[in-house]
Amino acid sequence: MTSPIDAARRPRRDALENRAGILAAAHVALAHDPRASVDAIARQAGLSRRALYGHFDDRDALVRELVAQGAARFNAVAASIDDADARVALARLAAALWNEAAHVQVLAAIALDEAHLEETATALAPLRRTVVRIVRDGQDADALRTDVAAPTLARLVEETARTVITRIDASSPAARGLAVRAVLSIAGLSWREAAALLDEHPEILAAPAEAASA
């Protein structure tokens, strides 16, 4: 016999699952078309437009939720990087962000829509501050290129990482390594120096499960 408590919990669980399904569908739709309509997102989720509006007031509310989710994950990754060597810190940050490739792709797509450009930039401010700090520390230690000002180099690092992540097939075994090497290259390391660094720190390119057990 179903208790009143069980009956109350089921709709709430269904609502949470539907909301999660809408967000997942929006990831797919917006990664392909940053201006995907509510109808397109609802179809991707297998729901009606009316059902979608039962969870989000409008398209902007849905996009804001995606930005908040992705930014929270990126900022948490940035906060976990504490290597003293700026080269290692950059490599580890790039590898960790690769594990969030799906979020990177959708945020990159959303950022192309000028209506959400400022919002995305604000949400990612902690990550960007971390990258600038790492770059500045690396320049002070003469470990990274110094011919470009730290804020500019940090933005180049960011754009390089985002380009690689959004343009390369994430299922490729070499994809993570390519993303990390591209970041190290723009930061001033030669390909030989990058290879030596990654050989010295094999955990950086290890699969997430392997790195956790190392």
Buried (B, 14 or more C-beta within 10 A) or exposed (E): EEEEEEEEEEEEEEEEEBBEBBBEBBBBBBBEEBEBEBEBBBBBBEBEEEEBBBBBEEBEEBBBBBBEBBBEBBBEBBEEBEBEBBBBBBBBBBBBBBBBBBBBBBBBBBBBBEEBEEBBEEBBEBBBEBBBBBBBBBBEEEBBBEEBEBEEBBBBBBEBBBEBBBEBEBEEEEBBBBBBBBBBBBBBBEEEBBBEBBEEBEEBBBEEEEBEEE
